[in-house]
Amino acid sequence: MQALPLRLFPGDDLRVALEDVLRQAKVQAAFVIQGIGSLSVAQLRFAGAEDPTELRDDLEVLTLAGSISPDGAHLHMSVSDSRGRVSGGHVGHGCSVRTTAEVLLALLPEHRFSRERDLSSGFMELVIRNNDS
């Protein structure tokens, strides 16, 4: 495992930036250990919803965690708005960094992650393989 601390900048798309890091590092598996920062826009898909909900405000990222594969990221995040209300869910594309995002990635060069349809859940789920297999 290789730790990779990151800082994202104003205007960066949080999810796109993290997916790009995986490609640039030429690694096929990573976990987001934690992230904090601020957003001006969050796209969160709440439990059971088909589509993300857009939140626009001065938002604080309280938690960010998930996995990243060449197939994309599976991230969950909680944010608080300017009144302290907390929302959380699945991170969609279009989360715009307001001032900063500080993220710790764990790169896993000995593994390959993919997303494959799981017959029991009906969703594209994480499949973990060793690189030597």
Residue frames relative to the residue before (quaternion, step in Angstrom):
aa qw qx qy qz dx dy dz
M 1.0000 0.0000 0.0000 0.0000 0.00 0.00 0.00
Q 0.1373 -0.7775 0.6125 0.0377 3.51 -1.08 0.86
A 0.2959 -0.7541 0.5602 0.1730 3.60 -0.71 1.06
L 0.0187 -0.7896 0.6132 -0.0161 3.55 -0.99 0.90
P 0.1523 -0.7812 0.5994 0.0850 3.60 -0.36 1.20
L 0.1067 -0.8016 0.5879 0.0187 3.57 -1.01 0.88
R 0.1112 -0.7239 0.6667 0.1380 3.49 -1.32 0.41
L 0.1871 -0.7578 0.6180 0.0937 3.54 -0.89 1.03
F 0.3760 -0.7688 0.4970 0.1433 3.54 -1.15 0.72
P 0.7107 -0.4496 0.3141 0.4406 3.59 -1.25 0.36
G 0.7989 0.2767 -0.2396 0.4774 3.52 -0.96 0.99
D 0.5112 0.6323 -0.4348 0.3871 3.62 1.20 -0.28
D 0.3705 -0.6574 0.6026 0.2598 3.55 -1.18 0.65
L 0.4771 -0.7255 0.4191 0.2654 3.56 -0.42 1.25
R 0.7291 0.4380 -0.2554 0.4598 3.57 0.68 -1.07
V 0.6501 0.5152 -0.3181 0.4590 3.60 0.91 -0.88
A 0.6474 0.5262 -0.3196 0.4494 3.58 0.94 -0.89
L 0.6807 0.4777 -0.2995 0.4678 3.61 0.91 -0.84
E 0.6345 0.5104 -0.3306 0.4771 3.60 1.02 -0.72
D 0.6383 0.5333 -0.3196 0.4538 3.60 1.06 -0.75
V 0.6077 0.5638 -0.3531 0.4338 3.59 1.02 -0.76
L 0.6340 0.5347 -0.3320 0.4494 3.58 0.95 -0.84
R 0.6672 0.4919 -0.2986 0.4730 3.59 0.91 -0.91
Q 0.6772 0.4994 -0.2960 0.4521 3.58 0.89 -0.93
A 0.6818 0.4732 -0.2799 0.4826 3.60 1.07 -0.72
K 0.3136 -0.7745 0.4846 0.2589 3.59 1.33 -0.23
V 0.4587 0.6213 -0.4653 0.4325 3.52 1.01 1.00
Q 0.3165 -0.7827 0.5136 0.1532 3.58 -1.07 0.73
A 0.7716 0.2326 -0.1640 0.5688 3.58 1.24 0.26
A 0.1756 0.7656 -0.6063 0.1243 3.56 -0.96 0.90
F 0.2156 -0.7260 0.6325 0.1626 3.49 -1.35 0.41
V 0.3349 -0.6559 0.6291 0.2487 3.53 -1.18 0.66
I 0.2957 -0.7763 0.5360 0.1507 3.55 -0.53 1.21
Q 0.7593 -0.2096 0.1766 0.5903 3.57 0.95 -0.92
G 0.0105 -0.7826 0.6222 0.0162 3.52 -1.26 0.47
I 0.0381 -0.7578 0.6511 0.0202 3.52 -1.21 0.69
G 0.3277 0.7462 -0.5438 0.2001 3.56 -1.23 0.22
S 0.4485 -0.6648 0.5129 0.3063 3.53 -1.18 -0.60
L 0.1635 -0.7651 0.6191 0.0676 3.51 -1.24 0.70
S 0.3290 -0.6949 0.5896 0.2475 3.54 -1.27 0.38
V 0.7617 0.1179 -0.0735 0.6328 3.56 1.28 -0.50
A 0.0452 -0.7631 0.6439 0.0327 3.55 -1.04 0.84
Q 0.1672 -0.7348 0.6498 0.0996 3.52 -1.11 0.80
L 0.0751 0.8114 -0.5689 0.1113 3.58 -0.31 1.29
R 0.2134 -0.7414 0.6217 0.1353 3.54 -0.92 0.96
F 0.3060 -0.7732 0.5365 0.1440 3.52 -0.55 1.24
A 0.6949 -0.4901 0.3330 0.4074 3.57 -1.23 0.55
G 0.8359 0.1946 -0.1719 0.4837 3.55 -0.90 1.01
A 0.5872 0.5803 -0.3721 0.4243 3.61 1.24 -0.21
E 0.4795 -0.6682 0.4960 0.2785 3.55 -1.20 0.62
D 0.8071 0.2054 -0.0601 0.5503 3.57 0.97 -0.91
P 0.5546 -0.6074 0.4434 0.3562 3.57 -1.18 0.49
T 0.3450 -0.6763 0.6097 0.2277 3.51 -1.36 0.43
E 0.3152 -0.7490 0.5526 0.1852 3.57 -0.90 0.92
L 0.1058 -0.7621 0.6374 0.0404 3.55 -0.90 1.02
R 0.0471 -0.7858 0.6167 -0.0004 3.58 -0.84 1.04
D 0.3767 0.6664 -0.5515 0.3315 3.55 -0.62 1.19
D 0.5438 -0.4839 0.5023 0.4667 3.54 -1.30 -0.27
L 0.0242 -0.8401 0.5384 -0.0622 3.56 -0.20 1.34
E 0.2451 -0.7374 0.6121 0.1466 3.54 -1.08 0.83
V 0.3289 -0.7098 0.5873 0.2075 3.56 -0.91 0.94
L 0.2097 -0.8016 0.5534 0.0843 3.56 -0.58 1.21
T 0.7847 -0.0320 0.0487 0.6171 3.55 1.04 -0.84
L 0.0373 0.7530 -0.6567 0.0192 3.53 -1.22 0.61
A 0.1783 0.7742 -0.5872 0.1549 3.57 -0.76 1.03
G 0.3424 0.7497 -0.5334 0.1902 3.55 -1.22 0.39
S 0.4827 -0.6334 0.5176 0.3129 3.52 -1.35 -0.28
I 0.1701 -0.7601 0.6199 0.0955 3.53 -1.27 0.56
S 0.0139 -0.7739 0.6325 -0.0304 3.54 -0.94 1.00
P 0.6671 -0.4643 0.3642 0.4547 3.60 -1.22 0.08
D 0.6226 0.5389 -0.3281 0.4630 3.60 1.25 -0.42
G 0.6920 -0.4242 0.2794 0.5129 3.59 1.27 -0.19
A 0.5662 -0.6087 0.4539 0.3208 3.51 -1.36 0.00
H 0.1397 -0.7148 0.6742 0.1229 3.51 -1.30 0.54
L 0.0983 0.8242 -0.5350 0.1575 3.54 -0.07 1.38
H 0.1268 -0.7406 0.6529 0.0954 3.52 -1.22 0.65
M 0.0356 -0.8045 0.5916 -0.0386 3.54 -1.05 0.82
S 0.1417 -0.7282 0.6558 0.1400 3.52 -1.28 0.51
V 0.0724 -0.7830 0.6178 0.0019 3.54 -1.06 0.89
S 0.2152 -0.7357 0.6176 0.1761 3.53 -1.25 0.45
D 0.3922 -0.7163 0.5273 0.2347 3.55 -1.09 0.74
S 0.7511 -0.4177 0.2760 0.4304 3.57 -1.33 -0.01
R 0.6880 0.4280 -0.2861 0.5115 3.60 1.27 -0.17
G 0.5922 -0.6144 0.3427 0.3929 3.57 1.31 0.16
R 0.4578 0.6650 -0.4659 0.3621 3.60 1.23 0.15
V 0.2577 -0.7878 0.5487 0.1092 3.56 -0.91 0.97
S 0.0204 -0.7562 0.6540 -0.0057 3.53 -1.09 0.89
G 0.0075 0.8088 -0.5879 0.0105 3.53 -1.12 0.60
G 0.2404 0.7633 -0.5790 0.1560 3.50 -1.25 0.48
H 0.7405 -0.3634 0.3355 0.4549 3.49 -1.42 -0.40
V 0.3913 -0.7442 0.4996 0.2082 3.59 -0.82 1.03
G 0.1794 -0.7783 0.5959 0.0829 3.55 -0.83 1.06
H 0.6266 -0.4800 0.4248 0.4432 3.54 -1.31 -0.03
G 0.7028 0.4682 -0.3328 0.4196 3.57 -1.14 0.60
C 0.4488 0.6329 -0.4895 0.3979 3.61 1.21 0.42
S 0.1469 -0.8380 0.5245 0.0318 3.56 -0.35 1.28
V 0.4123 -0.7084 0.5221 0.2358 3.56 -0.73 1.13
R 0.3350 -0.7497 0.5426 0.1769 3.56 -0.90 1.00
T 0.8222 0.0225 0.0037 0.5688 3.64 0.60 -1.07
T 0.7771 -0.1743 0.1543 0.5848 3.58 0.93 -0.87
A 0.0500 -0.7236 0.6786 0.1159 3.50 -1.39 0.20
E 0.1308 -0.7784 0.6131 0.0328 3.54 -0.83 1.08
V 0.0076 0.8305 -0.5472 0.1040 3.53 -0.46 1.28
L 0.1858 -0.7537 0.6186 0.1218 3.55 -1.08 0.77
L 0.1303 -0.7858 0.6036 0.0336 3.54 -0.72 1.19
A 0.2007 -0.7073 0.6584 0.1612 3.52 -1.26 0.56
L 0.1917 -0.7773 0.5927 0.0881 3.57 -0.44 1.25
L 0.1486 -0.8001 0.5800 0.0373 3.55 -0.93 0.96
P 0.1150 -0.8581 0.4960 0.0672 3.62 0.41 1.19
E 0.6453 0.5265 -0.3284 0.4456 3.61 1.18 -0.38
H 0.7154 0.4090 -0.2392 0.5136 3.61 1.29 -0.04
R 0.2038 -0.7104 0.6527 0.1666 3.50 -1.42 0.29
F 0.1548 -0.7583 0.6275 0.0857 3.56 -0.90 0.97
S 0.0442 0.7550 -0.6543 -0.0022 3.53 -1.20 0.63
R 0.3449 -0.6897 0.5919 0.2344 3.53 -1.35 0.22
E 0.0552 0.7958 -0.5961 0.0913 3.53 -0.69 1.14
R 0.5840 -0.5910 0.4233 0.3614 3.56 -1.12 0.70
D 0.2198 -0.7582 0.6067 0.0935 3.52 -0.88 1.07
L 0.4288 -0.7376 0.4610 0.2441 3.57 -0.61 1.11
S 0.6738 0.5016 -0.3175 0.4399 3.61 1.00 -0.66
S 0.7561 0.3508 -0.2167 0.5082 3.63 1.01 -0.71
G 0.3812 -0.7269 0.4820 0.3064 3.57 1.14 -0.65
F 0.6530 0.5043 -0.3036 0.4766 3.59 1.30 -0.03
M 0.5520 -0.5400 0.5058 0.3845 3.52 -1.37 0.23
E 0.0270 -0.8331 0.5499 -0.0525 3.57 -0.41 1.25
L 0.6410 -0.5525 0.3915 0.3613 3.53 -1.28 0.49
V 0.0613 -0.7444 0.6645 0.0253 3.54 -1.06 0.93
I 0.1710 -0.8024 0.5697 0.0491 3.56 -0.75 1.12
R 0.0143 0.7858 -0.6168 0.0433 3.55 -0.87 1.03
N 0.4505 -0.6296 0.5468 0.3189 3.55 -1.25 0.44
N 0.5491 -0.6352 0.4308 0.3309 3.59 -1.02 0.71
D 0.6830 0.4918 -0.3007 0.4487 3.60 1.09 -0.51
S 0.6522 0.4995 -0.3385 0.4589 3.62 1.23 0.04
